[in-house]
Amino acid sequence: MITDYQWFVNQTTSNPDDWNVGYSLTYKNMAALDGLADKAYDIRMKHYGDQTAEQKVVDKRVENAHVVASYLLRDVTIR
């Protein structure tokens, strides 16, 4: 489902609340996002075992993260 991923470091913060680490997930196309939660369900359950174990991990992630911004981007290649 994911074709690539990248990590970024922000070298030019403009204020103390600006982001310092970011990541990008690349999908084959916009249609790959349709029904993504349903497509990934079996993979998630195989990894975590059940929804309770998965929820514990999600809760810990929320506890330790602060989302500054979230963007949906489209790569445009000029030919």
Buried (B, 14 or more C-beta within 10 A) or exposed (E): EEEEEEEEEEEEEEEEEEEEEEEEEEEEEEEBEEEEEEEEEEEBEEEBEEEEEBEEEEEEEEEEEEEEEEEEEEEEEEE
